[in-house]
Amino acid sequence: MQLLHKPKMSKSKDRQKALSEKLKLARENAGMTQAEAARLLKKPQWFVSRCENGQRKIDVTELMAFAEIYHIDLSRFLGELR
């Protein structure tokens, strides 16, 4: 039997997707490339790419570092993720 509808994503996956999108938007609003953001974070470019496309979960200290280099308040990433 085939599924007629795709299963709903879990809240955790929805939150991860929303956070990934916010990370990318924040970087673009800061006028940075992934390579520039990675250099400021002292990480490889693939780290930023994986964070932005949801392949990598981000811990709070990493999220704080993103907020710092993009010159935005940490709460901008966390709003509406509930």
C-alpha angles and dihedrals in degrees: 000000000000125000112245094200132036111249113259115259115249119254088251092056091045090052093047091051092048092048091048091052091049091051092053093045092049091052092048091047088052088055094239135137120224088253092054092048091048092052091053091047091047089234133118118268091248089063091062091043093052092047091051096047096045097249092119130047115225126222122217096259090053091048089051090052091052091050091050096051092044091048095233134125115265090234090068088071095046101046116110094008095114 
